[in-house]
């Protein structure tokens, strides 16, 4: 056999071609699709692509990452306006983990990023991104362009991670614009410093999980609008009076019917019982009683005792305390 001649993959039966594709990594699949119109058509006929996770990372750089094999393997395109860096390929390998990063040079990194992103999603037959990660203060110049691109192409996001490293850079308007224009399906990690408490910022409905590190700007009325199954609020300004009103609404099934887990900072359980639950019937479970509860990460946690209140439909909310070196968290499990 003449090994110098190219192997005629496209002449093989479809099932044989599919087996070859299963041995390819994402970059090889993309490069194969670029050979011709037919190679692109064949590539788009493959049926095993859901194993890949597509990640867009937006900060000082624009990165498209494709993960596979339990996210232990990663292939990334990074846009750069540095012509010398645009010839760089970086590779890491340790134990079962492998990472390949290719830098792509362009005078217009935004345009190149958008074209490549559309092509990757087309090849892998995706209309959604698994993860969108944005450092909004580091990407101020192209936040709106990225948001408009996702909206125009009707690309939804399963998990949205919003970060903020420099609180002196105001990203309030960009945050509100993103939440208004991008459809987030499952998870929202909102790690932003919001300056204007009155900003018209509305979280997506029906999220599985909403997590905030700093939620001082979230007022009582906005808290009632949140309907995520799991809510982690971190630092907040809610008073015992607010929590009293909140849990009365929950008991009466007037708010947060889908709530499964709630986590917020507070001063102490004794103060919470005295001022937030003072007129709400509750049962204090003996500390010798151990119960298994579901946490925000879907893993089980064992708690001792706790305080139970009941909703009018029979659902129970169990309050427990998690002590840390800096503060106490009130954990509320709905079961």
Buried (B, 14 or more C-beta within 10 A) or exposed (E): EEEEEEEEBEEBEEEEBBEEBEEBBBBEBBEBBEEEEEBBEBBEEBEEBEEBBBBBBBBEBBBBBBBBEEEEBBBBBBBBEEEEEBEBEEEEEEEEEBBBBBBBBBEEBBEBBBEBBEBBBBBBEBEBBBBBBBBBBBBEEBBBBBBBBBBEEEBBBBBBBBBBEEEEEBBBBBBBBBBEEBBBBBBBBBBBBBEEEEEEBEBBEEBBBBBBBBBBBBBBEBBBEBBBBBBBBBEBEBEBEBBBBBBBEBBEEEBBEEBBBBBBBBEEBEEBBEBBBEEBEBEEBEEEEEBEBBBBEEEEBEBEBBBBBBBEEEBEBBBBBBEEEEEBBBBBBBE
